[in-house]
Amino acid sequence: MPASALQLTDPSVEVVLAYASTGLGHLRVTNALFEAAPKGVFPHLLKTRDQTASTLHRLTSMNPLSRSLLEWSQNGLPEAVFTKGYRTFLRSNHRGIQAELATLIEQEFNIVKTVLIVATHFGLAHQIAGAKAALSKQLGVKIILAVVVTDDSPQRIWYVEDADILFVPSYETKSSLEAYGKRKGLKKLKMHVVPYPLSPRLSVSLSPKNMQKRKLQCDPAEKSRIEVCVPISGAAVNLDYIENLMSAMYRKNPRFFFYVVARQNMYTKGFLQKLSRRPYVSLITSIHDREIVKYYNDLLSSTVISFEITKPSEQSFKVLLPVTSVGGGILLLSEPVGRQEYDNLDFLKRYGYLNSRAFSTSADASVSAEMIVRMHTEGVFLRAYRTEKSKASHNISSRGAEQFWTELSHLLTAGK
C-alpha cells in the first residue's frame, strides 16, 4: 500500500507511546494522548528501562545546590555546552532503547511496515532518533518519530535532529527553536503548534449542580468544605513547604480540606506518615506512576475540586480547561524549579491566565497561607469563576490531545 494511503488504523501501522520515568509530567502527557487516541487506534506503551534521564532528573530536583546548577546549565553558554554534549551522549547510547523497541515491534502478530513512535521526553527522543536508521534496517520497517514538548520552554535540548515532527505548545517556542536550528546549521525540523495535551477526562463539563458547589466553595459567606487537590511531583520536592502551607491554611480557615495525591517511595514515606494523622487531609497513594496519574484524574472526575496547589510544571496548562469543566480549578503555584517552570509562568502571563486562573505564592508557607485566605475572604477567587472569558488563539484549547492525533494522521497520510 502506498505510504500516502496509510491511516492510523491500518494493520501495518504500529503506534508506540514512549516515555521516561522522570517525574509525572511526561507520563501525564503520554496518558492524555493515550486517552485521546482515535477510535480503532490502540497505542502500545513503552516505559524505557534506561535510567539515565530519571537519575539526572532526581539529582537536579532534590537538592537546592543541584537545582541551582540545573538552572545555570539551562541558559546562555552553559546551555549551549550542555546541550551539545548531552545530545551527543544520548544519540550514541541508543542500544538499550533500540533493543526495547525491536522486542516490542516483533511481538506484533500483524506484519508491521510503519512504526510511529511518540516521545514525550527529550532524552528518550534523542536516543530514538539515534536508533532510527539502525532499527529501520534491522526490522525492515519505516520509523516515524514524533516528539511532544512537555513545557512551553524553548530549551535547545528539545531540538531533536532526525525527528519527523516536533509538537510545541506555542508559536513563541516554535520560533525560538527554529531560529536556534537555523543559527547552528542543524537539520531542518518540521514543527507544529498544538495546544498542550490534556486528559479528555478533565475537560468534561460539570453539571449545573456541581458548578454551583464549586462557586459556593469560593464564597467567603458560605460554610461548605473547600476541596483542594495537592498532587505531589514525581521528584517529591518542597514537601516541608507543602505540609506547612496546608497546616497554615487550615488554621486560618478550617473550611479547607486537602486531597494529597502522591507516589509511595522512600522520599515521601515520612511526609505521608505525618499527613495520615491530619484530620483535614485525605491521602491517595500508590507505588505505581501510572496508577497515580489515574487516581488524580479519578479524583477530579468524582469530587468538585476548586483549588490545586502545585508547581508551575505541566500542571500550569490546566488553565486551558474551562472553569466549568471537572479539571477547571484555580491553581495556586509554588516557586518554580528549573528554567522550564519559569517559562511556563511566562506562558501564563502572555495569555492572561496569571492572577486570574493561576496565582503565584510565596516561598514562605505562612505568607502564602495568609495571601490565599485573604484573597478567598475578599472574593477574588469567586470573581475568577464568574468572569472567565474565552481566549481566542490557535494554541489555547482544552482539546490539544485530540488535535495532536489529527495532525499526526495528516503526517502519516501525507507519507512524510
Sequence and secondary structure as in RCSB ss.txt:
>XXXX:A:sequence
MPASALQLTDPSVEVVLAYASTGLGHLRVTNALFEAAPKGVFPHLLKTRDQTASTLHRLTSMNPLSRSLLEWSQN
GLPEAVFTKGYRTFLRSNHRGIQAELATLIEQEFNIVKTVLIVATHFGLAHQIAGAKAALSKQLGVKIILAVVVT
DDSPQRIWYVEDADILFVPSYETKSSLEAYGKRKGLKKLKMHVVPYPLSPRLSVSLSPKNMQKRKLQCDPAEKSR
IEVCVPISGAAVNLDYIENLMSAMYRKNPRFFFYVVARQNMYTKGFLQKLSRRPYVSLITSIHDREIVKYYNDLL
SSTVISFEITKPSEQSFKVLLPVTSVGGGILLLSEPVGRQEYDNLDFLKRYGYLNSRAFSTSADASVSAEMIVRM
HTEGVFLRAYRTEKSKASHNISSRGAEQFWTELSHLLTAGK
>XXXX:A:secstr
  GGG  TT TTEEEEEEE  SSSHHHHHHHHHHHT  TT   EEEE    HHHHHHHHHHHSHHHHHHHHHHTS
HHHHHHHHHHHHHHHHH  HHHHHHHHHHHHT SS   EEEEEE SHHHHHHHHHHHHHHHHHHT EEEEEEE  
SS   GGG  TT SEEEES HHHHHHHHHHHHHTT     EEE      GGGGSB  HHHHHHHHHHT TT  S 
EEEEEE  TT   HHHHHHHHHHHHHH TTEEEEEEEE STTTHHHHHHHTT TTEEEEEES HHHHHHHHHHHH
HHS   EEEE SSGGGGGGGS TTBTT  EEEE    SHHHHHHHHHHHHTT BTTTEEE  SSHHHHHHHHHHH
HHTTHHHHHHHS      TT  S HHHHHHHHHHHHHHTT 
